[in-house]
Amino acid sequence: MTQAKRIVAIIVAAGTGVRAGGSVPKQFALIAGRPMIAYSHEAFATHPAIGETIVVVAEGQQGLATAALGNTVIVVGGPTRRESVTNGIAAVGDATHVLIHDAARPFLSHAVIDSLVAALKTRDAAIPVLPVTDTLARGGVLLGDIVPRADLNRVQTPQAFAVEALRAAHAVWPADEEATDDAQMVRRLGVGVALVQGSAMLEKVTHPEDFAAAEARVAYETRTAMGFDVHRLETGEELWLGGVLIPHDKGLSGHSDADVALHALTDALLGTIAAGDIGTHFPPSDPQWKGADSAQFLQHAAKLIADKRGRIDFVDLTIMCEAPKIGPHRAAMTARIADLLGLTLDRVSVKATTTERLGFTGRSEGIAAQAVATIRLPGSPL
């Protein structure tokens, strides 16, 4: 073989994941707010050498796969891993080469795929490995002989093969003998299996404690943005501040309920994901927002962050006015904002200041608010 012509990736995800516990099979459990299988699927789907990605699931898991991945090719597997791979191979069509990957190894990089694709230019099989670094010894209750580790490797997936070689290996493999991976099957046929550099990020997620380790491997990007808003005080209006109705002889004037504090917070949150400002999403020219509760604006911004699998870490709000006094209402505002954003109270800061009777706030003509929000967005493992 001189060139990889059409490469298809097969993700084996037909297990029940009983050792991992949880309410769904582990391949669909969430890591940093995203189904585990989605990470490796994205790695294949975005790699230019991979023509198609096939996902093999157990009967009854098709809905979970569609919910996790959207539009992708789904194949029902068999009772064993070997049979699931066989079913996947049957769906590759005219592919010349295939990469077989376990869904329980979520953090697949383009670099590993690159190495496997390069190896397929001169070999009919290639697998990623890592050298064994721990001391190995035989023994049960008592320590036995040390096992030399110089030529020992930890085998990972994805494993890459010429389709015909893999089909042949599956065709002759004894039905009563199980294989833990496909590389040993083609090797038994006499096919040389090339070794390429694996990745520590490809650790397998098996037990409940492995999910915490997997979460720690997700790289987060911290973002901070500021919001600022001003509204005029007028007689005859209600005064809403921080989601709380405050008794006062004047209220804030605006197209919505004019909650200047929530508006500033909304703009700060939108700024963290570069999503424009409050007027972009809720234009004052639109009559449907006349008198609207500003809480829905804040929750809309929070949802946009959640849709990107982001987490709000902290919000800080400063209200600038001469009157009313904010102190008596600070706890209620803090609780309301925390409730709207799904945060604990210690992640919401509400402060107030005057402008020493200077400017429009000093003359009690209006109220200003400034907010700062800090969020985390999960990065890509690619």
C-alpha positions as CSV (number, residue, x, y, z in Angstrom):
1,M,0.0,0.0,0.0
2,T,1.4,3.4,-0.9
3,Q,-1.5,5.7,0.0
4,A,-4.5,5.7,2.3
5,K,-7.5,6.2,0.0
6,R,-10.6,6.3,2.1
7,I,-10.4,6.0,5.9
8,V,-13.5,5.4,8.1
9,A,-13.4,5.6,11.9
10,I,-15.4,3.2,14.0
11,I,-16.2,4.1,17.6
12,V,-17.1,1.0,19.7
13,A,-19.6,2.1,22.2
14,A,-21.8,-0.9,22.8
15,G,-20.9,-1.6,26.4
16,T,-23.2,-1.3,29.4
17,G,-20.6,0.4,31.5
18,V,-21.8,-1.3,34.7
19,R,-18.4,-0.8,36.5
20,A,-18.7,2.9,36.1
21,G,-22.1,3.0,37.8
22,G,-24.4,5.9,36.9
23,S,-27.8,6.1,35.3
24,V,-26.6,5.8,31.7
25,P,-23.9,3.6,30.1
26,K,-20.5,5.3,30.7
27,Q,-20.0,6.2,27.1
28,F,-22.9,8.6,27.4
29,A,-22.1,9.9,30.9
30,L,-21.1,13.5,31.1
31,I,-17.6,14.8,31.4
32,A,-17.4,18.6,31.8
33,G,-21.0,18.8,30.7
34,R,-20.6,16.8,27.5
35,P,-21.2,13.1,26.8
36,M,-18.0,11.1,26.9
37,I,-18.4,9.7,23.4
38,A,-18.7,13.2,21.9
39,Y,-15.1,14.0,22.5
40,S,-13.6,11.2,20.3
41,H,-16.4,11.6,17.8
42,E,-15.5,15.3,17.4
43,A,-11.8,14.4,17.0
44,F,-12.6,12.0,14.1
45,A,-15.3,14.3,12.5
46,T,-13.0,17.3,12.4
47,H,-9.9,15.4,11.0
48,P,-9.4,15.9,7.3
49,A,-8.2,12.3,6.7
50,I,-11.3,10.7,8.1
51,G,-14.1,10.3,5.6
52,E,-16.8,9.1,7.9
53,T,-17.4,8.1,11.5
54,I,-19.5,5.1,12.5
55,V,-20.7,4.6,16.0
56,V,-21.5,1.0,17.2
57,V,-23.9,0.9,20.1
58,A,-26.0,-1.8,21.9
59,E,-29.6,-2.4,20.9
60,G,-31.7,0.2,22.6
61,Q,-28.9,2.8,22.8
62,Q,-29.6,4.4,19.4
63,G,-31.6,7.3,21.0
64,L,-28.7,8.1,23.5
65,A,-26.2,8.1,20.6
66,T,-28.4,10.5,18.5
67,A,-28.9,12.8,21.5
68,A,-25.2,12.9,22.2
69,L,-23.9,13.2,18.7
70,G,-26.6,14.4,16.4
71,N,-26.5,13.2,12.8
72,T,-24.0,10.3,12.6
73,V,-24.0,6.7,11.3
74,I,-25.2,4.4,14.0
75,V,-24.8,0.6,13.9
76,V,-26.1,-1.9,16.4
77,G,-23.3,-4.1,17.9
78,G,-23.2,-7.6,19.3
79,P,-22.8,-9.2,22.7
80,T,-19.0,-9.0,22.6
81,R,-16.6,-6.4,21.5
82,R,-15.4,-8.6,18.6
83,E,-18.9,-9.0,17.3
84,S,-19.5,-5.2,17.6
85,V,-16.4,-4.5,15.6
86,T,-17.5,-7.0,13.0
87,N,-20.8,-5.2,12.6
88,G,-19.0,-1.9,12.3
89,I,-16.7,-3.3,9.6
90,A,-19.8,-4.4,7.6
91,A,-20.9,-0.8,7.4
92,V,-17.7,0.8,6.1
93,G,-18.7,0.5,2.4
94,D,-15.9,1.1,0.0
95,A,-13.4,2.3,2.7
96,T,-9.9,1.0,2.2
97,H,-8.7,1.6,5.8
98,V,-10.4,1.8,9.1
99,L,-9.6,3.1,12.6
100,I,-11.2,1.2,15.5
101,H,-11.5,3.2,18.7
102,D,-13.0,2.6,22.2
103,A,-15.5,5.3,23.3
104,A,-14.0,4.9,26.9
105,R,-10.9,6.8,25.7
106,P,-12.4,10.2,25.1
107,F,-9.5,12.5,24.7
108,L,-8.2,11.5,21.3
109,S,-5.9,14.0,19.6
110,H,-5.4,14.9,16.0
111,A,-1.7,14.2,16.6
112,V,-2.4,10.5,17.3
113,I,-4.7,10.2,14.3
114,D,-1.9,11.8,12.1
115,S,0.6,9.2,13.3
116,L,-1.7,6.3,12.5
117,V,-2.6,7.7,9.1
118,A,1.1,8.1,8.3
119,A,1.9,4.6,9.4
120,L,-0.9,3.2,7.0
121,K,1.1,4.5,4.1
122,T,3.5,1.7,4.5
123,R,1.8,-0.8,6.8
124,D,-1.5,-2.7,7.0
125,A,-1.8,-2.2,10.7
126,A,-0.7,0.3,13.3
127,I,-1.5,1.0,17.0
128,P,-0.6,3.7,19.5
129,V,1.4,2.6,22.5
130,L,3.0,4.0,25.6
131,P,6.1,2.5,27.3
132,V,5.7,0.8,30.6
133,T,7.4,3.0,33.3
134,D,6.4,1.2,36.5
135,T,8.4,-1.7,37.9
136,L,6.6,-5.0,37.1
137,A,6.7,-8.1,39.3
138,R,5.0,-11.5,39.5
139,G,3.4,-12.6,42.7
140,G,0.2,-12.9,44.7
141,V,0.6,-12.6,48.4
142,L,4.4,-12.3,48.2
143,L,6.6,-10.4,45.8
144,G,7.9,-12.6,43.0
145,D,10.4,-12.1,40.2
146,I,10.8,-8.7,38.5
147,V,9.5,-8.7,34.9
148,P,11.8,-6.9,32.5
149,R,10.0,-3.9,31.0
150,A,12.4,-2.8,28.3
151,D,10.2,-4.1,25.4
152,L,6.8,-3.8,27.1
153,N,4.1,-1.3,25.9
154,R,0.7,-0.2,27.0
155,V,-1.6,-0.7,24.0
156,Q,-4.2,2.0,23.3
157,T,-6.8,2.8,20.6
158,P,-7.6,3.9,18.0
159,Q,-6.0,1.0,16.1
160,A,-5.6,1.4,12.3
161,F,-5.9,-1.3,9.7
162,A,-6.3,-2.0,6.0
163,V,-9.9,-3.1,5.8
164,E,-9.2,-6.4,4.0
165,A,-6.7,-7.4,6.6
166,L,-9.1,-6.7,9.4
167,R,-12.0,-8.5,7.7
168,A,-9.8,-11.5,7.1
169,A,-8.7,-11.6,10.8
170,H,-12.3,-11.5,12.0
171,A,-13.4,-14.1,9.5
172,V,-11.0,-16.8,10.8
173,W,-11.0,-15.9,14.5
174,P,-12.5,-18.8,16.6
175,A,-16.1,-18.1,17.7
176,D,-15.4,-19.4,21.2
177,E,-12.3,-17.2,21.8
178,E,-12.6,-13.6,22.7
179,A,-10.1,-10.9,21.7
180,T,-9.4,-7.8,23.8
181,D,-8.4,-5.8,20.8
182,D,-8.1,-6.1,17.0
183,A,-4.3,-5.8,16.7
184,Q,-3.8,-9.3,18.2
185,M,-6.3,-10.7,15.7
186,V,-4.5,-9.4,12.6
187,R,-1.1,-10.2,14.1
188,R,-2.2,-13.9,14.3
189,L,-2.6,-13.8,10.6
190,G,1.0,-12.7,10.2
191,V,0.3,-9.0,9.6
192,G,3.0,-6.8,11.0
193,V,1.6,-4.2,13.4
194,A,3.5,-0.9,13.5
195,L,3.8,1.0,16.8
196,V,3.3,4.7,17.0
197,Q,3.5,7.1,19.9
198,G,0.4,7.0,22.1
199,S,-0.8,9.7,24.5
200,A,-1.3,10.0,28.2
201,M,-4.6,11.7,27.5
202,L,-5.9,8.5,26.1
203,E,-6.4,6.9,29.5
204,K,-9.4,4.7,29.7
205,V,-12.4,5.7,31.8
206,T,-13.7,2.6,33.5
207,H,-14.5,3.2,37.2
208,P,-16.5,6.0,38.9
209,E,-13.3,7.6,40.2
210,D,-12.0,7.8,36.6
211,F,-14.6,10.4,35.8
212,A,-13.0,12.9,38.2
213,A,-9.6,12.3,36.6
214,A,-11.2,12.8,33.2
215,E,-12.8,16.1,34.3
216,A,-9.4,17.2,35.4
217,R,-8.0,16.6,32.0
218,V,-10.4,19.0,30.3
219,A,-8.6,22.3,29.7
220,Y,-10.7,25.3,30.8
221,E,-10.3,28.8,29.5
222,T,-11.2,31.5,32.0
223,R,-12.9,34.6,30.6
224,T,-13.9,37.8,32.3
225,A,-16.0,40.7,31.0
226,M,-17.6,43.8,32.2
227,G,-21.1,45.3,31.8
228,F,-22.4,48.8,32.5
229,D,-25.8,50.3,32.3
230,V,-27.7,53.6,33.3
231,H,-31.4,54.3,33.6
232,R,-33.2,57.5,34.5
233,L,-35.2,57.9,37.7
234,E,-38.8,59.1,37.2
235,T,-41.9,59.5,39.4
236,G,-44.6,57.0,38.9
237,E,-42.3,54.1,38.0
238,E,-41.5,51.0,40.1
239,L,-37.9,50.6,41.2
240,W,-36.5,47.2,40.4
241,L,-32.9,46.6,41.3
242,G,-31.1,43.2,41.2
243,G,-34.4,41.4,40.6
244,V,-36.0,42.9,43.8
245,L,-38.8,45.5,44.0
246,I,-37.6,48.2,46.3
247,P,-40.0,50.8,47.9
248,H,-39.0,54.3,46.7
249,D,-40.6,57.6,45.6
250,K,-39.2,57.1,42.1
251,G,-38.5,54.2,39.8
252,L,-36.3,53.5,36.8
253,S,-37.6,54.3,33.4
254,G,-36.9,52.0,30.4
255,H,-38.5,49.8,27.8
256,S,-38.4,46.8,30.1
257,D,-38.6,46.9,33.9
258,A,-35.4,49.0,33.6
259,D,-33.5,46.9,36.2
260,V,-30.2,48.5,35.7
261,A,-28.4,46.0,37.9
262,L,-29.6,42.9,36.0
263,H,-28.9,44.7,32.7
264,A,-25.3,45.3,33.6
265,L,-24.9,41.7,34.7
266,T,-26.5,40.5,31.5
267,D,-24.1,42.5,29.4
268,A,-21.1,41.2,31.5
269,L,-22.2,37.6,30.9
270,L,-22.8,38.2,27.2
271,G,-19.4,39.8,27.0
272,T,-17.6,36.6,28.3
273,I,-18.7,34.7,25.1
274,A,-18.5,37.7,22.8
275,A,-22.3,37.5,22.2
276,G,-23.0,41.3,21.8
277,D,-25.0,43.2,24.3
278,I,-28.5,43.2,25.8
279,G,-29.9,45.3,23.0
280,T,-28.7,42.8,20.4
281,H,-30.9,40.1,22.0
282,F,-33.7,42.2,23.3
283,P,-34.0,45.3,21.1
284,P,-35.9,48.2,22.8
285,S,-37.7,48.7,19.5
286,D,-39.4,45.3,19.9
287,P,-42.8,45.7,21.6
288,Q,-42.7,42.2,23.2
289,W,-40.1,43.4,25.7
290,K,-42.1,46.4,26.9
291,G,-42.3,46.1,30.7
292,A,-40.5,42.7,30.6
293,D,-38.9,41.2,33.7
294,S,-35.2,41.6,33.3
295,A,-34.7,38.3,35.0
296,Q,-35.4,36.6,31.6
297,F,-32.6,38.6,30.0
298,L,-30.1,37.4,32.6
299,Q,-31.2,33.8,32.3
300,H,-30.9,34.0,28.5
301,A,-27.3,35.1,28.8
302,A,-26.6,32.3,31.3
303,K,-28.2,29.7,28.9
304,L,-26.0,30.9,26.1
305,I,-23.0,30.2,28.3
306,A,-24.4,26.8,29.3
307,D,-25.0,25.9,25.6
308,K,-21.2,26.3,25.2
309,R,-20.7,24.0,28.2
310,G,-19.4,27.0,30.1
311,R,-19.6,27.6,33.9
312,I,-20.3,30.8,35.6
313,D,-17.7,31.1,38.4
314,F,-18.4,34.5,39.9
315,V,-20.4,37.7,39.3
316,D,-19.7,41.1,41.0
317,L,-22.1,44.0,40.9
318,T,-21.7,47.6,41.9
319,I,-24.8,49.9,42.1
320,M,-24.1,53.6,42.0
321,C,-26.8,55.9,43.5
322,E,-27.6,58.4,46.3
323,A,-30.9,56.8,47.1
324,P,-32.4,54.5,48.0
325,K,-29.9,52.9,50.4
326,I,-28.9,49.5,49.0
327,G,-27.6,48.0,52.2
328,P,-31.0,46.8,53.5
329,H,-31.7,45.1,50.2
330,R,-28.3,43.6,49.5
331,A,-29.1,40.2,50.9
332,A,-32.3,39.9,48.9
333,M,-30.6,41.0,45.7
334,T,-27.7,38.5,46.3
335,A,-30.2,35.6,46.8
336,R,-32.3,36.5,43.8
337,I,-29.3,36.8,41.4
338,A,-27.8,33.5,42.8
339,D,-31.1,31.8,42.2
340,L,-31.4,33.1,38.6
341,L,-27.9,32.0,37.8
342,G,-27.9,28.7,39.7
343,L,-25.0,29.9,41.9
344,T,-24.2,29.7,45.6
345,L,-24.4,32.9,47.6
346,D,-20.6,33.1,47.9
347,R,-20.3,33.4,44.1
348,V,-22.4,36.6,44.0
349,S,-21.1,39.9,45.2
350,V,-23.5,42.9,45.4
351,K,-22.0,46.3,46.5
352,A,-23.1,49.9,46.4
353,T,-21.5,53.3,46.3
354,T,-22.4,57.0,45.9
355,T,-20.7,59.5,43.6
356,E,-20.4,62.0,46.4
357,R,-23.4,64.0,45.0
358,L,-21.5,64.5,41.7
359,G,-23.0,63.9,38.3
360,F,-26.4,62.6,37.4
361,T,-26.4,59.9,40.1
362,G,-25.3,62.5,42.6
363,R,-28.3,64.6,41.7
364,S,-30.6,61.6,42.0
365,E,-31.5,61.8,38.3
366,G,-30.7,58.2,37.7
367,I,-28.9,55.0,38.8
368,A,-25.9,53.3,37.2
369,A,-24.6,49.8,37.6
370,Q,-21.3,48.1,36.7
371,A,-20.9,44.4,36.7
372,V,-18.0,41.9,36.2
373,A,-18.5,38.2,35.4
374,T,-16.0,35.4,35.3
375,I,-16.7,32.1,33.5
376,R,-14.9,29.0,32.4
377,L,-15.3,27.5,29.0
378,P,-14.0,24.0,28.3
379,G,-11.3,23.9,25.7
380,S,-10.9,21.3,22.9
381,P,-8.6,18.3,23.5
382,L,-7.5,18.4,19.8
